[in-house]
């Protein structure tokens, strides 16, 4: 019989924190005045940050090469 893990993953695990760090660093490089997304992940849901997330994703994954 296999034991089932009952451990609960924290709401903001390491991979999640890394994503917020990357977004924070991207905002910093763009010269934006940004909140600390690692300490306050919910800040990403407020204007203008929620609108910039798709741009961050597009830019950091170099998706322009596949468009057009």
N, CA and C of each residue as an Amber inpcrd file, in Angstrom:
protein
   204
   0.8420000  -1.1810000   0.0000000   0.0000000   0.0000000   0.0000000
   0.8860000   1.2430000   0.0000000   0.5420000   2.1900000  -0.8380000
   1.3230000   3.4190000  -0.9620000   0.7230000   4.5020000  -0.0840000
   1.5820000   5.1890000   0.6430000   1.1090000   6.2920000   1.4870000
   0.7720000   7.4980000   0.6150000  -0.2640000   8.1820000   0.9680000
  -0.6680000   9.3870000   0.2470000  -0.1500000  10.5860000   1.0180000
   0.5400000  11.4410000   0.3320000   1.0810000  12.6310000   0.9720000
  -0.0440000  13.5980000   1.3170000   0.0070000  14.1080000   2.5380000
  -0.9820000  15.0940000   2.9580000  -0.3600000  16.4780000   3.0700000
   0.8670000  16.6060000   2.6170000   1.5340000  17.9060000   2.6730000
   0.8310000  18.8820000   1.7390000   0.6890000  20.0780000   2.2140000
   0.0440000  21.1250000   1.4210000   1.1160000  22.0790000   0.9250000
   1.1180000  22.3110000  -0.3610000   2.0800000  23.2280000  -0.9750000
   1.7060000  24.6550000  -0.5830000   2.6840000  25.4830000  -0.2040000
   2.3710000  26.8750000   0.1100000   1.7730000  27.5910000  -1.0990000
   0.9970000  28.6150000  -0.8530000   0.3130000  29.3360000  -1.9310000
   1.2940000  29.8930000  -2.9500000   2.4600000  30.3020000  -2.5110000
   3.4420000  30.8750000  -3.4360000   4.7240000  30.0540000  -3.3380000
   4.7620000  28.9410000  -4.0260000   5.9080000  28.0470000  -3.9740000
   7.0890000  28.6290000  -4.7390000   8.2230000  27.9710000  -4.6880000
   9.4260000  28.4710000  -5.3510000   9.2440000  28.7610000  -6.8360000
   8.6740000  27.8350000  -7.6370000   8.4920000  28.1720000  -9.0510000
   7.6050000  29.3960000  -9.2310000   6.5900000  29.5370000  -8.4110000
   5.7230000  30.7120000  -8.4790000   6.4740000  31.9760000  -8.1160000
   7.2740000  31.8930000  -7.0630000   8.0700000  33.0540000  -6.6560000
   9.0440000  33.4380000  -7.7510000   9.5910000  32.4580000  -8.4210000
  10.5290000  32.7500000  -9.5010000   9.8370000  33.5220000 -10.6260000
   8.6040000  33.1560000 -10.9350000   7.8570000  33.8820000 -11.9630000
   7.6380000  35.3340000 -11.5520000   7.2940000  35.5540000 -10.2740000
   7.1020000  36.9220000  -9.7900000   8.4200000  37.6870000  -9.7940000
   9.5130000  37.0140000  -9.4680000  10.8380000  37.6610000  -9.5290000
  11.1650000  38.0770000 -10.9560000  10.9090000  37.1860000 -11.8980000
  11.1860000  37.5040000 -13.3000000  10.3550000  38.6920000 -13.7680000
   9.0960000  38.7240000 -13.3840000   8.2230000  39.8370000 -13.7630000
   8.7080000  41.1300000 -13.1200000   9.0850000  41.0670000 -11.8390000
   9.6260000  42.2400000 -11.1490000  10.8750000  42.7490000 -11.8550000
  11.7640000  41.8430000 -12.2270000  13.0000000  42.2390000 -12.8960000
  12.7240000  42.8410000 -14.2730000  11.7280000  42.3060000 -14.9700000
  11.3330000  42.8400000 -16.2680000  10.8090000  44.2640000 -16.1060000
   9.9890000  44.4800000 -15.0800000   9.4630000  45.8250000 -14.8010000
  10.5960000  46.7790000 -14.4460000  11.5480000  46.3000000 -13.6660000
  12.7030000  47.1200000 -13.2890000  13.4890000  47.5260000 -14.5270000
  13.7380000  46.5710000 -15.4190000  14.5040000  46.8490000 -16.6410000
  13.7750000  47.8510000 -17.5380000  12.4410000  47.8670000 -17.4490000
  11.6390000  48.8020000 -18.2450000  11.5610000  50.1760000 -17.5870000
  12.1570000  50.3190000 -16.4060000  12.1640000  51.6000000 -15.7100000
  10.8440000  51.9320000 -15.0240000  10.0600000  50.9200000 -14.7120000
   8.7570000  51.1280000 -14.0810000   8.8790000  51.1770000 -12.5630000
   7.9810000  51.9020000 -11.9210000   7.8910000  51.9410000 -10.4640000
   6.8790000  50.8670000 -10.0680000   7.3460000  49.7560000  -9.5810000
   6.5310000  48.5560000  -9.3840000   6.5130000  48.1460000  -7.9150000
   5.4620000  47.4250000  -7.5020000   5.4430000  46.8640000  -6.1480000
   6.2920000  45.5950000  -6.0920000   6.5300000  45.0880000  -4.9030000
   7.2800000  43.8370000  -4.7520000   6.3110000  42.6710000  -4.9450000
   6.3020000  42.1220000  -6.1560000   5.3710000  41.0500000  -6.4950000
   5.6690000  39.7550000  -5.7410000   6.8940000  39.5660000  -5.2900000
   7.2460000  38.3630000  -4.5400000   6.5950000  38.4240000  -3.1570000
   6.6580000  39.5830000  -2.5070000   6.0560000  39.7440000  -1.1810000
   4.5440000  39.8920000  -1.2580000   4.0540000  40.4780000  -2.3530000
   2.6150000  40.7200000  -2.5080000   2.1610000  40.2760000  -3.8990000
   2.0140000  38.9610000  -4.1070000   1.6420000  38.4470000  -5.4240000
   0.3110000  38.9850000  -5.9480000  -0.5970000  39.3390000  -5.0420000
  -1.8950000  39.8610000  -5.4840000  -1.7690000  41.2190000  -6.1760000
  -0.6620000  41.9100000  -5.9750000  -0.4620000  43.2110000  -6.6180000
  -0.4800000  43.0880000  -8.1360000  -0.1840000  41.9120000  -8.6410000
  -0.1620000  41.6910000 -10.0900000  -1.5780000  41.7860000 -10.6810000
  -2.5910000  41.7080000  -9.8410000  -3.9790000  41.7610000 -10.3100000
  -4.5300000  43.1820000 -10.4000000  -3.7140000  44.1770000 -10.0870000
  -4.1610000  45.5710000 -10.1170000  -3.5960000  46.2720000 -11.3480000
  -4.2690000  47.3440000 -11.7510000  -3.7560000  48.1620000 -12.8590000
  -2.4670000  48.8300000 -12.4340000  -1.5100000  48.9920000 -13.2800000
  -1.4310000  48.5630000 -14.6750000  -0.8010000  47.1860000 -14.8400000
  -0.4480000  46.5670000 -13.7170000   0.3420000  45.3320000 -13.7470000
  -0.3700000  44.1860000 -14.4400000  -1.6800000  44.0790000 -14.2560000
  -2.4190000  42.9880000 -14.8860000  -2.3960000  43.1020000 -16.4070000
  -2.3160000  44.3100000 -16.9140000  -2.2440000  44.5050000 -18.3600000
  -0.8530000  44.2880000 -18.9240000   0.1530000  44.4380000 -18.0770000
   1.5350000  44.2620000 -18.5330000   2.0030000  42.8090000 -18.4950000
   1.3260000  41.9730000 -17.7210000   1.7250000  40.5630000 -17.6150000
   1.7740000  39.8870000 -18.9900000   0.7440000  40.0510000 -19.8480000
   0.8390000  39.4130000 -21.1720000   2.0130000  39.9370000 -22.0000000
   2.3330000  41.2250000 -21.8500000   3.4810000  41.7800000 -22.5730000
   4.7870000  41.1770000 -22.0640000   4.8810000  41.0120000 -20.7570000
   6.0430000  40.3600000 -20.1440000   6.2000000  38.9450000 -20.6850000
   5.1020000  38.2040000 -20.7110000   5.1400000  36.8230000 -21.1860000
   5.5990000  36.7790000 -22.6490000   5.0030000  37.6140000 -23.4710000
   5.3210000  37.6670000 -24.9020000   6.7890000  38.0270000 -25.1100000
   7.2350000  39.0600000 -24.3860000   8.6010000  39.5660000 -24.5450000
   9.6480000  38.5560000 -24.0740000   9.4320000  37.9730000 -22.9080000
  10.4510000  37.0820000 -22.3360000  10.5300000  35.7380000 -23.0350000
   9.5200000  35.4140000 -23.7950000   9.5450000  34.1490000 -24.5390000
   9.7780000  34.3700000 -26.0320000  10.0960000  35.6340000 -26.3610000
  10.4300000  36.0200000 -27.7460000   9.3970000  35.5070000 -28.7490000
   8.1330000  35.7540000 -28.4600000   7.0650000  35.2290000 -29.3100000
   6.8670000  36.0170000 -30.5970000   7.4750000  37.1990000 -30.6830000
   7.3640000  37.9760000 -31.9250000   7.9170000  37.2170000 -33.1220000
   8.8880000  36.3800000 -32.8930000   9.4870000  35.6320000 -34.0140000
   8.4750000  34.7160000 -34.6810000   7.4240000  34.3210000 -33.9560000
   6.4140000  33.4200000 -34.5040000   5.2090000  34.1690000 -35.0590000
   5.1340000  35.4560000 -34.7670000   3.9780000  36.2520000 -35.2200000
   4.2830000  36.8890000 -36.5760000   3.3090000  36.8540000 -37.4260000
   3.4030000  37.5510000 -38.6990000   4.3630000  36.9850000 -39.5880000
